[in-house]
Amino acid sequence: MTVTSSRTTEPPRHRAAQRDGGRRRGRRRGVRVGPAVCLALLVLAAGGAGWLYLKLDGNISTFDSGGLSDDRPEAGSSKGVNVLVIGSDSRTGGNEALGGGDKNDIGRSDTAFLLHVYADHRHALAVSIPRDTLVTVPPCRLPDGNWTKTQPDTMFNAAYSVGQTAQGNPACTQNTVERLTGLRVDHTVVVDFKGFARLTEVVGGVRVCLPQDVYENDLDPHRTAPGKLLFPKGEQTVSGEKALDYVRLRHGIGDGSDIGRIKRQQAFVASLLKEVRSKGLTPTKLLPLADAATESLTVDPGLGSAEKLISFAMSLKDIDLHNTKFVTLPWRYEGSRVAIVQPDADALWAALKADRTIDGEDAGGKKTGAAGSATGSPSASATPVSGEAIDVAVYNGTTVPGLAARAAAALTADGFTVTGTATASAQDHATTVVEYGPGLEDRALTVAAAFPGAGLRSVTGSGISVVLGRSYADSPAASGSASPAPAAVPSEVADGARSADDNPCSNLSYG
C-alpha cells in the first residue's frame, strides 16, 4: 500500500547562504549586550575580595527557577560548565534612556550565547545563537503558573518574551537552549543596557574597528539622509552609549544582517577581555566595575550571591585569550529566517559534551587512545551492512536531541551516503521506519538491516529516508554511537572561529 510520508516535506539541504532576506522596540532597536557579562565575571575573578560581598549581594537579582523544565538533560551531561548569557533590551530601571522605547514594553532578548568552560579550566568556547534561528520552544511557564504548549519552528528570541512581561522569561530561554543542544545549562546570566554602558566606561573604553565610515542612517535606516559621521573607518576606542551604538550597528556593513552583526559583537567582547587583561585592575577600579556588573545582572539562584559569582569567576582566571574562542551556531538562511545546518550543529554539541576544543584537544582531563577518539567506529547495527551507493536521509522521530546525527554517523561508517538530517514532522515514533519511493525496495531493505526491528513503508515521494523511533534511541547501537569522541568541532564551524587575541579588524562580518 502506498501512503503519505511522515517525514518532513523536503530533505534538508546543506549550507546555501543566499540571503532572502520578547519587548516592542522603540525607535532605537535592541542592543546586543549579553557578552559584556564575560568582563564582569573576569573582573570579579581578578579581585576575589571578600570586602565586596556585602555591597554586591544587594545588587544581584535572581529569576524564579520554578520556570525551568522538569524534562532537562541530566546533570553532568558534559564534563565542563555551560553558562547561558542573554542580552536583555529591558526598558525598566532607567534602561529606556539608552535603548529608547517605553519602560512598559515587554522583555526581549536579541543576543544569546552558550559559554562552555572546559573541564580543564584553561579553554572556553562561546557559541552565539542567532535571534532569528528557527527552533522548537518547549513548554514554558506563564506568570499565572500555567505552561505553554510546545512551539515548533519558532524564532529563538521569542522564548524570552513568553509571558509578555517587562522583565522577560530567562527560564524559557534556558529550556529552549537545553532542548536545542541536549546539554545541561548549569547557569544563566542576563545583562541589560545600563550595566553594559557603565562597564565599558569603567574600563576606559574598548578598542574596535570599522571597515568603513559609518553615518547616522547606518544605525537608523529610516533616515533619508546619511546624517552625521558616527564612526570613522579603522580602529578607535568606544565607551558608554558609543559602545552601545557600535554593537547594534547592522545596516551598511557587510550583508547588513543581524547574523553578520554577530561577528562584530564577538570582536567587541574579545577586545573587552583584552582590555581587562592588559591593564589589570586595582581595588580602586574594582569596586565601581563590580558594582556596575552586578547591578546589571539577573542570574539563576545558583549564582545568586557575590560569593557564588566570585567563586565561579575565579574558575575562569587561568583561561588565556588565545584559548577563549567565539563561534556561531551552524546556520543557513531560510527566507528571512535562519535555519540550523545539520549534522554540523549536532556535531558541535557532541564536541562540547566530550570536552573537545576547536583544535580537537581533549580538554576534559580524561585519557583516551592515541587518536583521541572512542575505540572503533559507530555502527547502526551489531552486524555491519554495506551501504555502498545507497543514499539516505535521516529524520529524528523522537525528542532525544542529536539522535539523527548519531544514526547518520553510524550509517556513514557502514558506507551509506547520508544526504542530510532533520527533525521529523512528528516526534512520537515508537519504532524506526524506513520509507522508500518507487523502485527502491531492495535498497530500503539494506537500510532496514542496519536498524534491527525497523519497519518498511512505501511512499509516493522519491528517495529513501529513515525516521528514527524510540526503539533506536534505547538500543545499544544508539548508545554506542551517542557520544563518539569527535576529532574536533566541525571544520565548517572552526574555520570561522575568533580567538580573543585576534586582530580587532579581522573577521568582522559574514558579508
Disulfide bonds with the S-S distance in Angstrom:
Cys140-Cys172 2.14
Cys209-Cys505 2.07
